[in-house]
Amino acid sequence: MNNPPTRVGATATRTLCTLLAMVGWSGLALQLDLVLLARWTSGASVLGGLVNYFSFFTILTNTLAAVVLTCEATGRESGVRRFFLQPRISSGVCVSIIVVGVAYSVLLRNLWQPQGFQWLANEVLHDVMPVLFALYWWFCVPKGALRIRHIGLWALYPILYFAYILLRGHLLGVYPYPFVDVEKLGYALTFINASAILAGFITVAVIVVGLDRWKRPATPA
C-alpha cells in the first residue's frame, strides 16, 4: 500500500528553503574567506586559492545544494529554476551531499582538529547541510518520479570528479583528499578507495530511489 505524500505548503517551503539556503551560502562564504585569507597572509596566489577551493567535492556539492535551495526559495520561473527543481536533479544532489557527510565522518574527521571559524565552516559543510538538505528532500521534493536509471546519471558526477582530480594531481602534484593521493598511495590503492566510495554512493542512491517509491502518492483506485 502506498503511503500518502508528506509535503510542506508552498509558503512554508519558500520560507524554510530561504533559511536553509542562507545557512548553505554562509558556510561556503566562510570557508572561502578562510582559504583566501590563508593564501594572502602566506603570500601565495589568491587565484590559486580560488581554484583549489573549487577542487573539493564538498565545496562543489554544497554549492549545488545551495543553488537548489535558492531556486526553491524564489518564486520567479526560469530555465535554471526548472532544471534544478526537477526531482531527478535535486535527488541526485541529495545523494551526493549525504555521501559528503558520511565520507567525512568515516574517513576524515579524525585526521585533523579544526578550531574557531574553521571548525564552524567545517561543521556547516560536512554535518549541518547534509542533514538539512536530506530533510528538504524528504518533505519538499515531489516523490514518485525516480527510476533506477537515474542512479547511473548521478554516478557520473563523482566519476567525472575523480577523473578531474587525478588529472589535476598528475599536473600539479596536489590531491584534495588523502585517500586519493596517488603520490602516497599509488594508483592501485587509490582506485580501490575510489571504488569503495563509489559503491557507497550507489548504495545511498538505491536507498533514495527506494524511499522515493515508498513515499510516492497513492494511485487512485
Steps between C-alpha positions, in 0.01 A plus 500: 500500500635840401555756773337843474742775399641724767547843341551842647283787374642738239542797736655290775728334245631832372556631852675182607717484190597865536637424846675183383651677200633772730667235716652334194631818338632626836702181551641521149585869536669444835711217361596711197601790724720269707668355192566835336620657826745214554631537145533878532683493834743236372571693182354228278284564195145597591380377161666167572313488829172553317579217259599276790178590685286370215708183472329342800199274456361647823502854361354404163222294657410760762486758222256283307290454815495875565396564139211251526381658824529850354297395196236352730493819708439727201164506328628646173486245221811444291673224310757467775232467767307240303818300440620487860155432644447190291474212750769305317741794539424597860501131597842454343628796699347343811691176439825690447477715812408201717816331369695815590383475860553126534841496328625784716386334823651163402820602323604851595360615833778344707781631279487860619357719776381834354452789739301823505344613174653204315316267736176689433540488121592134525191414701264690271631341180551144624237449769230767498430532128481124427233464770309813398501415131388142572208643698421738214498206260274296725238768563513725194606306190212329313524123516434226247711629210826314566612193308792262536655645183545832678765341721728463199456867415572606859813283511650696211557790739745324739658308210574818303618669818742214568634522144549875549695471826720228352584723204551804723715299738710365213562854376546678834591223742218606735203285599202633701450190716755261657311188392550591131859623528667305221850616594470345847267205432567407140237453233387154613405600854360832380264323260398256773415789731312683226308184411398453864371858515315451171342183641387702801361767268300240308373349825370838615348557155314167514363593843384840371323341203340245731377773736368696203292203389382426853391861552345559158136614488239226506356404162124565479296182495 
